[in-house]
């Protein structure tokens, strides 16, 4: 990915090296296989973290203060890369929202190590990258990317960019009102129906990541050979079917919350090929 010459975002909070608590004061998480599957699903491009955190007995207390003015911009290459990608998503969605006749309010990105307090409760690295709609922040412990590359065989800088773009996609859903509509519908639905709605939510975020890649390439020529394959590899690696098979040896489609590997790849490609919001209406699609 060609990123070094791009601008950097002013919306990055680098909390690495500050310590900070994970769940329950850092005592470690213990799950049965059902809870572990849910956390792994969240860990790899997760659902609204409030759904996952409700599985936990300890939440670590109230959210910490946000918007710390002492927060510095990332000084290392990994953090600098995240800042460049976030800036690129800001440029893309800023243009799209302007065409819709409204302004885009970007999310903030908090980089942390081990654990942090969020507007959605305490979060540890176990939860993985997620978006919190309460404080409109994306949270990433960069150790996640080592797991993505080694344990799940999905390496590459564009795989990492895809992860961030997916989480920004959840922010777009929040701004457009989609997230509120889905949560309201889930409150009236059975567990199976809730899961199906969440799958469509996650696949739409994948599609929005594809829209970002489309616009960024057309406007700024960011793509290098193999980049899209890296994104598709990451999308496949975090499919519910592959995660469940890896974790428990069999697949339970009724419990899916993110979609299969093939579905995640398909919707990223739909956004990348079409580049328009109406290419990503997963809720109207008869077949995912």
Rosetta blueprint (number, residue, H / E / L):
1 X L
2 X L
3 X L
4 X L
5 X L
6 X L
7 X L
8 X L
9 X L
10 X L
11 X L
12 X E
13 X E
14 X E
15 X L
16 X L
17 X L
18 X L
19 X L
20 X L
21 X L
22 X L
23 X H
24 X H
25 X H
26 X H
27 X L
28 X L
29 X L
30 X L
31 X L
32 X L
33 X H
34 X H
35 X H
36 X H
37 X H
38 X H
39 X H
40 X H
41 X H
42 X H
43 X H
44 X L
45 X L
46 X L
47 X L
48 X L
49 X H
50 X H
51 X H
52 X H
53 X H
54 X L
55 X L
56 X L
57 X L
58 X L
59 X L
60 X L
61 X L
62 X L
63 X L
64 X L
65 X L
66 X L
67 X L
68 X L
69 X L
70 X L
71 X L
72 X L
73 X L
74 X L
75 X L
76 X L
77 X H
78 X H
79 X H
80 X H
81 X H
82 X H
83 X H
84 X H
85 X H
86 X H
87 X H
88 X H
89 X H
90 X H
91 X H
92 X H
93 X H
94 X H
95 X H
96 X H
97 X H
98 X H
99 X H
100 X L
101 X L
102 X L
103 X L
104 X L
105 X L
106 X L
107 X L
108 X E
109 X E
110 X E
111 X E
112 X E
113 X L
114 X L
115 X E
116 X E
117 X E
118 X E
119 X L
120 X L
121 X E
122 X E
123 X E
124 X E
125 X H
126 X H
127 X H
128 X L
129 X L
130 X E
131 X E
132 X E
133 X L
134 X L
135 X L
136 X L
137 X E
138 X E
139 X E
140 X E
141 X E
142 X L
143 X H
144 X H
145 X H
146 X H
147 X H
148 X H
149 X H
150 X H
151 X L
152 X L
153 X L
154 X L
155 X L
156 X L
157 X H
158 X H
159 X H
160 X H
161 X H
162 X H
163 X H
164 X H
165 X H
166 X H
167 X H
168 X H
169 X H
170 X H
171 X H
172 X H
173 X H
174 X H
175 X H
176 X H
177 X L
178 X H
179 X H
180 X H
181 X H
182 X H
183 X H
184 X H
185 X H
186 X H
187 X H
188 X L
189 X L
190 X L
191 X H
192 X H
193 X H
194 X H
195 X H
196 X H
197 X H
198 X H
199 X H
200 X H
201 X H
202 X H
203 X H
204 X H
205 X H
206 X H
207 X H
208 X H
209 X H
210 X H
211 X H
212 X H
213 X H
214 X H
215 X H
216 X H
217 X H
218 X H
219 X H
220 X H
221 X L
222 X L
223 X L
224 X L
225 X L
226 X L
227 X H
228 X H
229 X H
230 X H
231 X H
232 X H
233 X H
234 X H
235 X H
236 X H
237 X H
238 X L
239 X L
240 X H
241 X H
242 X H
243 X H
244 X H
245 X H
246 X H
247 X H
248 X H
249 X L
250 X L
251 X L
252 X L
253 X H
254 X H
255 X H
256 X L
257 X L
258 X L
259 X L
260 X L
261 X H
262 X H
263 X H
264 X H
265 X H
266 X H
267 X H
268 X H
269 X H
270 X H
271 X H
272 X H
273 X H
274 X H
275 X L
276 X L
277 X H
278 X H
279 X H
280 X H
281 X L
282 X L
283 X L
284 X L
285 X L
286 X L
287 X L
288 X L
